[in-house]
């Protein structure tokens, strides 16, 4: 005898099968208070949404306005591609509020919303990367026409802080797109005017770094960006591989020998900046007055921290006053980078790239040679000769250094150069 089919009618209205398929709970879809009439599930399993406009139920609605496709008036942002309501677009740059940079590019001095252009941070423990990613060459990042003019031999990651005094908000769109593609972050700096901001580039090495700076400087100039005497260029070089002995000690010895040559590449006024204090003599005095590693560490900490130990609190402090030394070694203790703060503000890619190559060369040369080799090699050579020795086989960079030194050694009424070039 055939088995009778089970009754699947609703236990409430006794007319239609209104059973939730996932949990098999009976209910009445006609009353619209238990079983969803669209997906035939109870509220526990229903993933449908009610449109804010027509109040109908849909499986998917716009995440920005909660409306169905027919009622939704949102449009995609030209930068991030996400849908946004009409009122959520900036009237100036035409990007959504999440991507808009107009406040900081214009004159508010407010920091950019975290995540808008994917900021990058070095891990404070010096062992890895805490957020974001290193910049790698992608199809979105096209090679600049001048990339091959530079010879960057170092494989160290470099990140640059570029301080800008002002830019034209009406030309902000290309700048926004470049910052997004290059994974740069933008912050406000208290030393800059209200119209100013600081761009932190994402760490890159080799020709990827060269291309990054060329692209960024091009779009900055196109956006009407300018620098001023208040601006600076700060170069962070990855130094997590350095050991206290002999590497770090050798870096300080080499830096002491070339510091005056570094200042010779810059306007005389830059040496008087309170944000980039000369420090070579201080580091060298700690070296020569210390018979062993322990006493050298104690002397160095005493000089820069006014304490003979490096406490966890000091090490974790991002804004310790010692960071204002021209060679910021606190950055090495804090995040594993050495920061060179000497250079004045500039949007000239050649200056920034050449300066970064010099910074890398100082570290690479110091790590490659022993202390005895450095002492014997340097001897009583002038600082400029030592710097050229450190640079090695890089004719274009050597010529740039010689030409810059001659330029700033020439008597002139104004020791500066055009800051916006």
N, C-alpha and C positions, 0 to 999 in steps of 0.2 A: 504494500500500500504506500503511495507517495506521501512524503512528509509535507505537512502544511507549512507554507512560507510564514515566517514570523511577522507579526504586525509591527510595522515601523511608523505608524501614524503618531502624530504628536499626542502626548498624554493629556494635554490641556484642551486643544481645539478638536482633537480626534479626526482631523481631516488630512493634513499633509505631514510628511516625514520631516520633522524639525529637530533631528538629533545631532548634537555636536559630534563631528566625525572623529576628532582626536581622543575625546574622553567618553564618548557615547552617553552624554548626559541629555535627558529629554528636556524639551522646553518649547515655547511657542514663538515662532518667528513672526507670526501675525501681530503679536503684542509688542514686538520690537524691543523687548527688555531682557531677553535672555540669549536667544540665538541670532547671530548676525545674518541678516537676509542676503548679504553678498557672498560671504565665505562659508556660511552654514556652521559656524562655531560659536561656542559660548564666550563670554567676555574674557575668560582666563586665557583662551587661545586666539582670540580675534586680533589680527594685526592691521585691520583696516582703519582708515581715518575719516573724520567728518569734515567736509569742506567748510571753511569759514564763510565763504561767499554764498553758495547755494544750499548748504547744509545737507547735501547728499553724502552717502558713505562711499569711499573709494579705497582701494587697496594702497594707493600711493598718492600723496599730495606734496606740494612744494615745501621743502624744508624751511624756506625763508618766510613765506606768507601763509602757509597752511591751507592753501587753496588748491582746487583741482586744476587740471590742465586748461579747462575752459575758462575758469575764473582767474587764473594766475596771470599777473601782468609783469612778472619779474623778467630780468634780462641777465645774461652772463657778463661777469666782470672781464674786461679786456686783459687783465693781468693774471689773476688766479683762476679764472674760468668758472668760479662758483656763481650760482644764481643769487640775485639780490633784488630787493624792492626798489622802485624808482627813487623813493626818498632816501635810500641808503647809498646812493651814488654821490660822489663829490662833484659839485658843479664846475670845479676848475680842471681837475685832471681826468674826470669821467670814470675813475675807478671806484670800487666799493669802499665803504668806510674802513674795512679791514686792511685794505692795501693802500689807502690814501696816505701820502707823505706830505701833503700840502702844509700842514701845521708846522712841521719841523723845517721843511724846505723854505717856508715863507718867513714867519717871524715869531712864532709862539715859543720856540725853544723847548717844546714838550718832547719827551722821549717817544720813540716809535713803539707801537704795540708789539710786545714780544711775539715772535712767530711770523710777523708779516713778511720779512725777507730773510727768514731762517738764520738767526745769528749763530755764531760759532764761538765756543769757549774752550780754552785749554783746561784740562783737568787740573785742579789745584794740587793734587798729589804728584803731578809730574809723571804719571805712569800711563796715561791714556787720554781719551777724549770723552768729555762728559755730556756733550750735547752738540747736535748739528753734524756736519761732515766736512771733511777736507774737500777742497775744490779739485775736481778732476775734469779733464777736457771732455766735453760732451758735444753732440751735434748742434745744440743750441748756442754754444760758444764758438763763434767763428774766429779763425786766425786773423789777427790784425796784420795789415800790410807791412808794418815795420818790425814784426816779431823777430825775424832772422838777423836784424842788425845788432842784436845783443848776444853776448857769450856768457851765459850763466852756468858755470861748471858745477856749482855746489848742488848737492841733493838734499840740503836741509829745507824744511818747510819754513816759509816766511809769511808773516801777516803784518800788514801796515795799517796804522791809524792815520787817516788823512783828515786834517781839520780844515773846514770850509767856513768862511766868514759870512757869505750870503750867496743866494742863487735866485733865478727868476722862476717863480712858481708857475708861470704860464708855460714854461718849457719843462715841467717836471716829469711828464709822461715817459720820455725816453730814459731818463735817469732812473725812474722807478723800475722800468723793465730790466735795465742792466743790473741794478742792485739785486733784483729778484733772481735773475739768471746766474749771477756770480756769487750768490749766497752771502752777500755782505749784510752787515747790520748797521744801524744808524742810531747814535745816541747824542744827547746834549752834553756839552762840556762847559763847566762853570767858568773856564778861562776865556771863553769865546763870547762875542756879543749875542744879543737875543736872537738875531737873525742867523746865527751860526749853528753848525752841527758837525759831528765827527763820524766819518765812515770807517768801520772796521772791516778790512777785507778778510775773506776766508783763507786759511793757510793753504799755500800751494808752493810747488818747487819747480825749478828748471824753467823751461819755456812756457809751461802753463802759468807760472807766476808772471813772467814777462808779458804774456798775452793778456792776463787779467788786468794788470796795471795800465797797459796801452788802451784797452777797451774802456776802462773806467775813466781815465783822464780825458779821453776823447768825448765821452758823453757828458762829463762834468763841464767841460768848456762849452759844449753845445747848449747846455742848460743855463748858461750865463753865470756859472759858479765863479767865485773869486775868493782869494785868500787875503790876509792882511798880516802885519807884523805880529799880531797876537796868535797867529796860527803856527802849527808845527807839523812835522812828519816824524812819527815814531815807528821804528821798525822792530818787530819781534822776530827773533830767530830761534828755531827749535834747538834746545841745548840739553835735552833730557839724557843724551848719551854721555855727557861729560862726568868724569869722576873728580872728586876733590883734588886728588893727586894722581897724575900730574896735570890733567886737562884744565881744570878750572884755574889752578894756580898759573899755568902757562898763559891762559887767556888774559888774566889780569896783568901779567908781565908784559905781554905783547901790547895790550891796550895802553899801558903806561908809556911805552916807547913811541906809539903812533898818535897819542891824543892830540898833541899840538899840531900834527899834520892834518888831522880831521878838522880841527877848528879852522885851519888855513884854507879849507874848501868852502867856508861859509862866511857870511857877513860878520864883521867884528862884533856887532851889536848882539848877535845870537849868543855869544859867550857869556853875556851878562844876564841871560834869562834865568829867572828863579826856578823855572821848570826844567832846566837842563844844566845843572851845576857841574863844572869841571871836577873830576874826582880821581884822575890818574895818580896824582901824588899821594892821595890818601890810601889808595889800594896798595901802592908800592911800599909805603912806609910800614904797612901791616906785614908785608912780605919780608922785608929785610930785617925787621925787628923780632922775627919769630924763628926760634931754632927748630921747632917741630910742628907737626900738623895741628896738635891740640892748641898750642899757644897761638898759632896763626889764626885759627878759627876764633879763638877768644878775642884776639886783637881786632880782627875784622868785624866781629859782631859788636864790639865795644865802640868802634868808630861809626858804624852805620845805624846801630840800634841803641847805643848807650847802655848796653848790657852785654856781659861776656858769654851769654848763652842765647840760642835761638829758640824761644818758647813757641809752643803750638799756637798760641794766640797771635803772636807776631807773624808767624809763618802763614797763617790763614788770612791775615789782614791784607785786603786788596789795596787799601788807600793809605798805607804807611808812608810817612813823609820821606823816607829814604828812596822812594821811587822817583824822586825828582833829581837824582844824580844823572848826569848825561849818559853814563852806562848804568842802567838800572839792574843791579844784581839781585835786588829783592824779588824781582820777577822770576828769577831762577829758583829761589827758595819757594816761591808761592805757586808758580804754574809750570816751571820747567823751561822757560824761555829767557833769553837775554835781550833786553830792550835798549836800543840805541835811540836816544831822544834828542840828539844834537840838531838835526836839520830843521831849517826854517820852513814855513808853509809854502807849498808849491803844488801846482796841478800839471807840472811838466813831467811827463812819464819818463823821459831820459834821466832826469835828476833822481827821481825816486828809485828807478831800477838800478842805476849805477851806485847809488848810496846803499841799497840793499845788498848788492854784490860785494861792496867793501866790507859790510858788516859780516857777511857769511865768510869772506876770506880770512878775516881776523880770527874767527873761531876755528875754521878748518886748518889754517896754518899752525895755530897753537896746539891743536890736537895731534897733528901729524909729526911734530918735532918734540924731542925731549927738552927738559929744562937746560941741560948742558949745551945742547945744540943751539937753543935760543940765545943763551948768554954769549956763546962764541960767535954766532952769526951777527947779532946786533952790534956788539962791541960799542964803538963810539960813533956809529953812523948817525947822520942827521935823521930826524923823524920822517921826512919826506922820502928819503932813500929806503928806510925800513918799510914804509907803507907800500912803496912800489915793489919791494922784495916780497912782501906778503901777498900782493895781488898776483904776482907770477906772470905767466904767459897769457896776457889779455891785452893786446896792443891798443884796442879802442878805449878800454877803461883806463889804461896807463896814460894815454894822451889826454883824456878828459880830466884826470887828476892834475896833471901838469898844467893844463890850460886854466883850470879853475884856480889853482894856487897862484899863478901869475896874475890872474884877474884881480883877486882879492889882496894881493901884495902891492898892487899899483895904488899910488896915492890918489885919493879922490875925495871930494867933499861929502858925497853920500856913499857909505860903504855897502849899502844894500843893492839889490837888483830888483827888477820888476817882480813883485810877489805873485802876480797872476800869470806869469809866463812859465 
